[in-house]
């Protein structure tokens, strides 16, 4: 009779795995703008002052940066000033009337 040889089963060494963590996207910036006459009037003043200080026509982004307000607030201020006839649109720029 043939004898069976004893075999020892050895498990393969475990590979080190690293989990890939998905990078989180920064949360969208929410802009809260108070929609009342007083707040919009102040933004109009900010826009007017930025245009007066520059002495030339500016784009919305340039006005936003100069007045240190958001683009949404800039648009509100421009709308107010357009209604009063204090600014005029020239292509994509806004200038004092």
Order of alpha helices (4+ residues) and beta strands (2+ residues): alpha-alpha-alpha-beta-beta
